[in-house]
Amino acid sequence: MLKASKEKGCEAIKEWMSGVRNHLYWCVTSSKQGFEDLIEAKWASFMQHVANKHSFHPNFHFPECAHGEIEPRQWIKMG
């Protein structure tokens, strides 16, 4: 991710690097053992989150972010 963040147009990745680590930890610790589909859905939701899309996620196991209001930040454009 650090290498990718140094590419032109990809600078926003650097701001999300610690968030990736935190999100992975949260996915596992906030889910009960045996709910691998939920863990995977939470993990995949991160891409929606960084693009400032917090509801209507494509995976029905975790269709929206669990956070409340968040402060403005540098969002990453999907695609």
A tleap script that builds the chain and sets N, CA, C and O, in Angstrom:
source leaprc.protein.ff14SB
mol = sequence {
  NMET LEU LYS ALA SER LYS GLU LYS GLY CYS
  GLU ALA ILE LYS GLU TRP MET SER GLY VAL
  ARG ASN HIE LEU TYR TRP CYS VAL THR SER
  SER LYS GLN GLY PHE GLU ASP LEU ILE GLU
  ALA LYS TRP ALA SER PHE MET GLN HIE VAL
  ALA ASN LYS HIE SER PHE HIE PRO ASN PHE
  HIE PHE PRO GLU CYS ALA HIE GLY GLU ILE
  GLU PRO ARG GLN TRP ILE LYS MET CGLY
}
set mol.1.N position { 0.816 -1.184 0.000 }
set mol.1.CA position { 0.000 0.000 0.000 }
set mol.1.C position { 0.860 1.248 0.000 }
set mol.1.O position { 0.535 2.238 -0.656 }
set mol.2.N position { 1.963 1.198 0.740 }
set mol.2.CA position { 2.853 2.358 0.774 }
set mol.2.C position { 3.395 2.646 -0.621 }
set mol.2.O position { 3.434 3.797 -1.054 }
set mol.3.N position { 3.809 1.603 -1.316 }
set mol.3.CA position { 4.327 1.780 -2.678 }
set mol.3.C position { 3.235 2.347 -3.588 }
set mol.3.O position { 3.489 3.268 -4.365 }
set mol.4.N position { 2.031 1.800 -3.494 }
set mol.4.CA position { 0.927 2.275 -4.336 }
set mol.4.C position { 0.581 3.729 -4.025 }
set mol.4.O position { 0.205 4.485 -4.921 }
set mol.5.N position { 0.706 4.121 -2.758 }
set mol.5.CA position { 0.361 5.490 -2.361 }
set mol.5.C position { 1.315 6.533 -2.936 }
set mol.5.O position { 1.008 7.725 -2.934 }
set mol.6.N position { 2.460 6.090 -3.424 }
set mol.6.CA position { 3.440 7.008 -4.003 }
set mol.6.C position { 3.217 7.234 -5.498 }
set mol.6.O position { 3.871 8.077 -6.111 }
set mol.7.N position { 2.286 6.470 -6.076 }
set mol.7.CA position { 1.972 6.621 -7.495 }
set mol.7.C position { 1.108 7.863 -7.691 }
set mol.7.O position { 0.298 8.216 -6.833 }
set mol.8.N position { 1.294 8.509 -8.823 }
set mol.8.CA position { 0.505 9.705 -9.137 }
set mol.8.C position { -0.987 9.367 -9.148 }
set mol.8.O position { -1.410 8.399 -9.781 }
set mol.9.N position { -1.762 10.163 -8.452 }
set mol.9.CA position { -3.199 9.966 -8.365 }
set mol.9.C position { -3.640 9.002 -7.284 }
set mol.9.O position { -4.839 8.813 -7.075 }
set mol.10.N position { -2.690 8.387 -6.590 }
set mol.10.CA position { -3.020 7.396 -5.556 }
set mol.10.C position { -2.603 7.848 -4.162 }
set mol.10.O position { -2.530 7.036 -3.240 }
set mol.11.N position { -2.333 9.121 -4.009 }
set mol.11.CA position { -1.822 9.640 -2.748 }
set mol.11.C position { -2.782 9.415 -1.581 }
set mol.11.O position { -2.339 9.298 -0.439 }
set mol.12.N position { -4.083 9.352 -1.848 }
set mol.12.CA position { -5.083 9.184 -0.784 }
set mol.12.C position { -4.944 7.846 -0.069 }
set mol.12.O position { -5.390 7.706 1.070 }
set mol.13.N position { -4.336 6.871 -0.717 }
set mol.13.CA position { -4.167 5.552 -0.094 }
set mol.13.C position { -3.403 5.668 1.219 }
set mol.13.O position { -3.722 4.970 2.182 }
set mol.14.N position { -2.407 6.533 1.271 }
set mol.14.CA position { -1.584 6.662 2.472 }
set mol.14.C position { -2.422 7.036 3.690 }
set mol.14.O position { -2.153 6.571 4.797 }
set mol.15.N position { -3.425 7.867 3.491 }
set mol.15.CA position { -4.272 8.273 4.611 }
set mol.15.C position { -5.105 7.124 5.162 }
set mol.15.O position { -5.570 7.196 6.300 }
set mol.16.N position { -5.303 6.072 4.386 }
set mol.16.CA position { -6.150 4.960 4.806 }
set mol.16.C position { -5.360 3.751 5.300 }
set mol.16.O position { -5.967 2.751 5.686 }
set mol.17.N position { -4.046 3.807 5.300 }
set mol.17.CA position { -3.244 2.639 5.663 }
set mol.17.C position { -3.501 2.168 7.088 }
set mol.17.O position { -3.654 0.966 7.307 }
set mol.18.N position { -3.552 3.054 8.048 }
set mol.18.CA position { -3.819 2.609 9.423 }
set mol.18.C position { -5.267 2.161 9.557 }
set mol.18.O position { -5.572 1.277 10.358 }
set mol.19.N position { -6.158 2.761 8.783 }
set mol.19.CA position { -7.554 2.356 8.802 }
set mol.19.C position { -7.750 0.926 8.332 }
set mol.19.O position { -8.623 0.222 8.840 }
set mol.20.N position { -6.953 0.490 7.370 }
set mol.20.CA position { -7.030 -0.889 6.880 }
set mol.20.C position { -6.700 -1.849 8.013 }
set mol.20.O position { -7.418 -2.824 8.235 }
set mol.21.N position { -5.628 -1.578 8.719 }
set mol.21.CA position { -5.218 -2.430 9.840 }
set mol.21.C position { -6.294 -2.456 10.924 }
set mol.21.O position { -6.648 -3.518 11.435 }
set mol.22.N position { -6.804 -1.289 11.264 }
set mol.22.CA position { -7.838 -1.202 12.292 }
set mol.22.C position { -9.116 -1.926 11.863 }
set mol.22.O position { -9.757 -2.599 12.670 }
set mol.23.N position { -9.475 -1.783 10.603 }
set mol.23.CA position { -10.695 -2.415 10.107 }
set mol.23.C position { -10.569 -3.933 10.134 }
set mol.23.O position { -11.511 -4.622 10.525 }
set mol.24.N position { -9.431 -4.457 9.729 }
set mol.24.CA position { -9.225 -5.905 9.757 }
set mol.24.C position { -9.348 -6.432 11.188 }
set mol.24.O position { -9.999 -7.450 11.423 }
set mol.25.N position { -8.736 -5.750 12.124 }
set mol.25.CA position { -8.823 -6.137 13.535 }
set mol.25.C position { -10.280 -6.107 13.991 }
set mol.25.O position { -10.735 -7.038 14.656 }
set mol.26.N position { -11.020 -5.046 13.642 }
set mol.26.CA position { -12.409 -4.914 14.041 }
set mol.26.C position { -13.263 -6.025 13.434 }
set mol.26.O position { -14.134 -6.573 14.110 }
set mol.27.N position { -13.024 -6.361 12.171 }
set mol.27.CA position { -13.803 -7.410 11.507 }
set mol.27.C position { -13.759 -8.711 12.295 }
set mol.27.O position { -14.775 -9.385 12.466 }
set mol.28.N position { -12.584 -9.048 12.764 }
set mol.28.CA position { -12.404 -10.312 13.470 }
set mol.28.C position { -12.900 -10.229 14.909 }
set mol.28.O position { -13.599 -11.131 15.370 }
set mol.29.N position { -12.557 -9.175 15.617 }
set mol.29.CA position { -12.904 -9.096 17.037 }
set mol.29.C position { -14.369 -8.772 17.285 }
set mol.29.O position { -14.867 -9.023 18.383 }
set mol.30.N position { -15.070 -8.228 16.307 }
set mol.30.CA position { -16.480 -7.885 16.504 }
set mol.30.C position { -17.419 -8.976 16.005 }
set mol.30.O position { -18.638 -8.803 16.028 }
set mol.31.N position { -16.869 -10.088 15.558 }
set mol.31.CA position { -17.684 -11.186 15.016 }
set mol.31.C position { -17.403 -12.462 15.796 }
set mol.31.O position { -16.265 -12.737 16.178 }
set mol.32.N position { -18.455 -13.233 16.026 }
set mol.32.CA position { -18.300 -14.496 16.746 }
set mol.32.C position { -17.659 -15.542 15.846 }
set mol.32.O position { -17.819 -15.524 14.626 }
set mol.33.N position { -16.936 -16.444 16.474 }
set mol.33.CA position { -16.303 -17.530 15.745 }
set mol.33.C position { -17.385 -18.344 15.024 }
set mol.33.O position { -18.449 -18.606 15.584 }
set mol.34.N position { -17.107 -18.736 13.796 }
set mol.34.CA position { -18.052 -19.500 13.010 }
set mol.34.C position { -18.855 -18.647 12.045 }
set mol.34.O position { -19.623 -19.180 11.244 }
set mol.35.N position { -18.692 -17.328 12.106 }
set mol.35.CA position { -19.413 -16.425 11.215 }
set mol.35.C position { -18.469 -15.850 10.160 }
set mol.35.O position { -18.359 -14.635 9.997 }
set mol.36.N position { -17.793 -16.752 9.453 }
set mol.36.CA position { -16.806 -16.329 8.467 }
set mol.36.C position { -17.417 -15.473 7.365 }
set mol.36.O position { -16.771 -14.548 6.871 }
set mol.37.N position { -18.666 -15.773 6.970 }
set mol.37.CA position { -19.322 -14.971 5.922 }
set mol.37.C position { -19.505 -13.521 6.373 }
set mol.37.O position { -19.353 -12.594 5.578 }
set mol.38.N position { -19.828 -13.333 7.635 }
set mol.38.CA position { -19.988 -11.987 8.178 }
set mol.38.C position { -18.640 -11.270 8.237 }
set mol.38.O position { -18.545 -10.093 7.888 }
set mol.39.N position { -17.606 -11.973 8.675 }
set mol.39.CA position { -16.270 -11.379 8.739 }
set mol.39.C position { -15.837 -10.936 7.347 }
set mol.39.O position { -15.323 -9.831 7.173 }
set mol.40.N position { -16.045 -11.798 6.361 }
set mol.40.CA position { -15.667 -11.463 4.985 }
set mol.40.C position { -16.473 -10.267 4.467 }
set mol.40.O position { -15.929 -9.397 3.786 }
set mol.41.N position { -17.751 -10.229 4.786 }
set mol.41.CA position { -18.595 -9.110 4.348 }
set mol.41.C position { -18.148 -7.806 5.000 }
set mol.41.O position { -18.126 -6.764 4.345 }
set mol.42.N position { -17.792 -7.853 6.283 }
set mol.42.CA position { -17.295 -6.656 6.968 }
set mol.42.C position { -15.993 -6.184 6.325 }
set mol.42.O position { -15.793 -4.988 6.113 }
set mol.43.N position { -15.115 -7.132 6.020 }
set mol.43.CA position { -13.840 -6.783 5.404 }
set mol.43.C position { -14.067 -6.126 4.042 }
set mol.43.O position { -13.457 -5.100 3.740 }
set mol.44.N position { -14.935 -6.706 3.224 }
set mol.44.CA position { -15.211 -6.160 1.894 }
set mol.44.C position { -15.870 -4.788 1.971 }
set mol.44.O position { -15.744 -3.989 1.043 }
set mol.45.N position { -16.569 -4.508 3.062 }
set mol.45.CA position { -17.253 -3.220 3.206 }
set mol.45.C position { -16.271 -2.056 3.286 }
set mol.45.O position { -16.654 -0.907 3.064 }
set mol.46.N position { -15.031 -2.337 3.596 }
set mol.46.CA position { -14.036 -1.267 3.714 }
set mol.46.C position { -13.895 -0.502 2.406 }
set mol.46.O position { -13.738 0.719 2.419 }
set mol.47.N position { -13.948 -1.198 1.281 }
set mol.47.CA position { -13.823 -0.523 -0.010 }
set mol.47.C position { -14.990 0.427 -0.240 }
set mol.47.O position { -14.817 1.494 -0.828 }
set mol.48.N position { -16.170 0.046 0.218 }
set mol.48.CA position { -17.320 0.938 0.128 }
set mol.48.C position { -17.109 2.147 1.041 }
set mol.48.O position { -17.374 3.286 0.656 }
set mol.49.N position { -16.631 1.880 2.246 }
set mol.49.CA position { -16.437 2.939 3.241 }
set mol.49.C position { -15.455 4.003 2.737 }
set mol.49.O position { -15.751 5.195 2.818 }
set mol.50.N position { -14.310 3.597 2.227 }
set mol.50.CA position { -13.306 4.574 1.794 }
set mol.50.C position { -13.770 5.382 0.590 }
set mol.50.O position { -13.202 6.431 0.287 }
set mol.51.N position { -14.802 4.898 -0.098 }
set mol.51.CA position { -15.380 5.632 -1.223 }
set mol.51.C position { -16.570 6.477 -0.763 }
set mol.51.O position { -17.315 7.005 -1.588 }
set mol.52.N position { -16.746 6.602 0.555 }
set mol.52.CA position { -17.809 7.415 1.153 }
set mol.52.C position { -19.200 6.861 0.839 }
set mol.52.O position { -20.166 7.612 0.704 }
set mol.53.N position { -19.282 5.548 0.727 }
set mol.53.CA position { -20.566 4.867 0.531 }
set mol.53.C position { -20.798 4.008 1.770 }
set mol.53.O position { -20.154 2.972 1.933 }
set mol.54.N position { -21.700 4.423 2.633 }
set mol.54.CA position { -21.837 3.791 3.944 }
set mol.54.C position { -23.100 2.948 4.091 }
set mol.54.O position { -23.335 2.367 5.150 }
set mol.55.N position { -23.904 2.877 3.052 }
set mol.55.CA position { -25.088 2.022 3.090 }
set mol.55.C position { -25.303 1.425 1.696 }
set mol.55.O position { -24.673 1.834 0.720 }
set mol.56.N position { -26.194 0.467 1.634 }
set mol.56.CA position { -26.486 -0.258 0.392 }
set mol.56.C position { -25.254 -0.977 -0.162 }
set mol.56.O position { -25.017 -0.980 -1.370 }
set mol.57.N position { -24.467 -1.591 0.743 }
set mol.57.CA position { -23.321 -2.390 0.316 }
set mol.57.C position { -23.845 -3.644 -0.393 }
set mol.57.O position { -24.939 -4.115 -0.081 }
set mol.58.N position { -23.076 -4.185 -1.341 }
set mol.58.CA position { -23.573 -5.308 -2.135 }
set mol.58.C position { -23.726 -6.626 -1.376 }
set mol.58.O position { -24.446 -7.507 -1.846 }
set mol.59.N position { -23.084 -6.794 -0.234 }
set mol.59.CA position { -23.163 -8.054 0.505 }
set mol.59.C position { -24.262 -7.973 1.563 }
set mol.59.O position { -24.218 -7.114 2.444 }
set mol.60.N position { -25.245 -8.866 1.475 }
set mol.60.CA position { -26.385 -8.811 2.392 }
set mol.60.C position { -26.011 -9.148 3.833 }
set mol.60.O position { -26.781 -8.845 4.744 }
set mol.61.N position { -24.853 -9.763 4.067 }
set mol.61.CA position { -24.427 -10.066 5.434 }
set mol.61.C position { -24.047 -8.801 6.214 }
set mol.61.O position { -24.145 -8.762 7.440 }
set mol.62.N position { -23.615 -7.777 5.488 }
set mol.62.CA position { -23.202 -6.520 6.124 }
set mol.62.C position { -23.517 -5.381 5.156 }
set mol.62.O position { -22.620 -4.871 4.485 }
set mol.63.N position { -24.794 -4.979 5.081 }
set mol.63.CA position { -25.226 -4.037 4.048 }
set mol.63.C position { -24.906 -2.570 4.302 }
set mol.63.O position { -25.095 -1.744 3.410 }
set mol.64.N position { -24.427 -2.225 5.495 }
set mol.64.CA position { -24.067 -0.825 5.751 }
set mol.64.C position { -23.035 -0.741 6.862 }
set mol.64.O position { -22.914 -1.647 7.686 }
set mol.65.N position { -22.295 0.357 6.871 }
set mol.65.CA position { -21.279 0.577 7.896 }
set mol.65.C position { -21.930 0.629 9.284 }
set mol.65.O position { -23.096 0.999 9.419 }
set mol.66.N position { -21.170 0.259 10.297 }
set mol.66.CA position { -21.677 0.225 11.670 }
set mol.66.C position { -21.394 1.522 12.428 }
set mol.66.O position { -21.871 1.691 13.551 }
set mol.67.N position { -20.638 2.428 11.843 }
set mol.67.CA position { -20.282 3.664 12.535 }
set mol.67.C position { -21.407 4.691 12.453 }
set mol.67.O position { -22.320 4.573 11.635 }
set mol.68.N position { -21.324 5.674 13.297 }
set mol.68.CA position { -22.245 6.798 13.240 }
set mol.68.C position { -21.665 7.879 12.345 }
set mol.68.O position { -20.984 7.586 11.362 }
set mol.69.N position { -21.937 9.123 12.689 }
set mol.69.CA position { -21.389 10.251 11.924 }
set mol.69.C position { -19.865 10.222 11.977 }
set mol.69.O position { -19.282 9.892 13.010 }
set mol.70.N position { -19.230 10.563 10.876 }
set mol.70.CA position { -17.773 10.628 10.829 }
set mol.70.C position { -17.347 11.967 10.248 }
set mol.70.O position { -18.081 12.605 9.493 }
set mol.71.N position { -16.144 12.372 10.621 }
set mol.71.CA position { -15.636 13.656 10.143 }
set mol.71.C position { -15.243 13.565 8.676 }
set mol.71.O position { -14.946 12.477 8.184 }
set mol.72.N position { -15.238 14.679 7.979 }
set mol.72.CA position { -14.818 14.679 6.569 }
set mol.72.C position { -13.381 14.166 6.432 }
set mol.72.O position { -12.550 14.365 7.318 }
set mol.73.N position { -13.116 13.522 5.338 }
set mol.73.CA position { -11.774 13.002 5.063 }
set mol.73.C position { -11.567 12.891 3.576 }
set mol.73.O position { -12.468 13.191 2.792 }
set mol.74.N position { -10.407 12.468 3.188 }
set mol.74.CA position { -10.106 12.309 1.766 }
set mol.74.C position { -10.604 10.946 1.312 }
set mol.74.O position { -9.992 9.923 1.619 }
set mol.75.N position { -11.710 10.931 0.585 }
set mol.75.CA position { -12.299 9.702 0.122 }
set mol.75.C position { -11.591 9.231 -1.144 }
set mol.75.O position { -11.004 10.029 -1.874 }
set mol.76.N position { -11.653 7.946 -1.391 }
set mol.76.CA position { -11.029 7.354 -2.576 }
set mol.76.C position { -12.123 7.064 -3.590 }
set mol.76.O position { -13.138 6.449 -3.261 }
set mol.77.N position { -11.916 7.505 -4.810 }
set mol.77.CA position { -12.897 7.297 -5.869 }
set mol.77.C position { -12.843 5.831 -6.310 }
set mol.77.O position { -11.772 5.305 -6.615 }
set mol.78.N position { -14.002 5.182 -6.341 }
set mol.78.CA position { -14.050 3.790 -6.775 }
set mol.78.C position { -13.773 3.710 -8.264 }
set mol.78.O position { -14.171 4.579 -9.040 }
set mol.79.N position { -13.073 2.634 -8.647 }
set mol.79.CA position { -12.755 2.441 -10.058 }
set mol.79.C position { -11.394 2.919 -10.326 }
set mol.79.O position { -10.927 2.846 -11.463 }
savepdb mol mol.pdb
quit
